[in-house]
Amino acid sequence: MQSIESLAPLREIIAASSARYALITPQGILLPCASAPYNPLAATIVTHKPARTRYVNKQPVCRSLNGIQSLQDNARCATCDHRRACTPQIALELLYRTVPFRLMLAYTSAKNFLAFLRTLHAPNQRIEGASVEITILDRGKWGEARFSLTP
């Protein structure tokens, strides 16, 4: 029988290829299949990775899910003329009720996620496969994500 760790690359590929984008709003996390946002959202983390997105008029026009290469035109981020206009982010691949979703974390939410990762300092605590609760704090025009482990 294979362990969870040996299946991690396969789970990451499946989640990345079929992920639907979830959106953080001041009221909670809006899933594309839901009519109302979830707050809090209990989910399982598949993986996380660096990302970059360039927005024009609040709409994403270019995205990189590794911070190195654009998905749109296969251009390298390091040589892109628009690199300074990109927002550094964390792409968080989640499973909610066995359905994969991608949540893009920027600024404070990304900082909160990295702080949450630092709390998992015990050797037996891994973020991949962890059940987490994501709570959104209403900050007026934007929502701030906070993370905690669920039992």
N, C-alpha and C positions, 0 to 999 in steps of 0.2 A: 504494500500500500504506500502511495506517495504522500510525502508530507506537504503541508501548506506552503512551506518555503520553496520546495521544488516546483510548485505550480505557479509561483508568483509571476514569472515572466509571461506565461500564457494568460493569466488573469489580467495583467496589465495591457496586453495586446488586444484582448477582447473588449475590455472597458474603453480603451482609447478609440477603437474603431467604431464602436456602436454608441458612444456617449451622446447624450442629449444635454444641452446647456441649461443649467439651473441659474437663476438670477437672484442676487441679493437685493432686496428692497427694504425700505425702512420698517415695513410690517413683518418681514420674514423672508424665507426662501421660496421663490416661485418656481415650481416645476412646470415644464411645458405641458404636462398632462393634467394639471390641476387648475381649478378656477380661483382658488384662494391660496395665499402663501402659508407655508408651515413655519411655526415658531413655537417651540423648538422643532428641529428636524433630527430624528434619530437615524443614523446611517452607518455604513461600514466603509472605512477608507480602503481603497484598493492601492492607490499610490499617489504621490505628489511629485511635482517637477517644476523647474523654473519656466516662466513663460513671459512673453511680451505682447502687448497689443497697442496698435496705433489707432486712435480715435479721431474722427473728423465729424464735427457737429454731433458729438455724443454717440456716434455710430462706429463700430469697429470696421476699419477698412483693411487692416493687415494684422495677422496674428502669427506668432511663433510659439509652438508648444514645447520648445526646448531652449529658447533664448538664443539660438544659433542660426536657424534657417526659417524663412517665411513659408507659411503654408500656401499663400496665394500665388507667388511667382517663383518660388524656389530660390529667392535671392538670399545671400548671406547677410545677417543682421549687422555684422561688424563693418561691412562696407556700404551699408544703406545710408542714403542722404537724410532719411527721416528718423534715424535712430534716436536722436535727442527728443523727438516728439512721442516716443513710445513710452507706455506705462509698464514698468516692471511688475510682474505678477507671479503668483503661484497657481498652477493648474492642479486642482484637487479632484482626483477621480474617485467617485463615491458609488456605492450601491445602496439604493433605497428600495426595499421590498424586491430585491434581486434584479432591479433595473439599473443599468449604469447611467450616471449623470456626471457632468463635468461642471465644477464650480470654480470660477476664476476669482482669486483673491488678490486685492490690491491694497496698498498702503496699510491702514490700521488693521484690517482683517488679516493680511499676510503677516504683519508683525505679531498679532495675537496667535496665529497658527504656529509660527516659529517659537514663540514663548511656550506654547502648549507642547511642542516637540521636546523642548528642553526639560519639561517635567517628567518625561518618560526616560529617566536616567537608569533605571534598573535594567540589567542585561536581558531579562526575560520579557520586557515590555517592548513590543515592536509596533510601529504605526500601521504597517500593512496588515489588514485584516482586523484592525481595532474597531470596536463599536464605539461610536462617539455621538454626543449630542451637540448640535450646533444651534446656539441661541443667537438671535439677532437683536441688537440694541438699536432703537430708533434714534437716529442722530439728525432728524429733520429731513434733509434732502437725500440722505444716504443711510444705509444700514451697516452696522459694525458687527462682524461675526466673532463669537466667543466659542471656545471649544472645551469639552470635558469628556472624560471617559464614562461610558455607561457600564453598569455591572453585567 
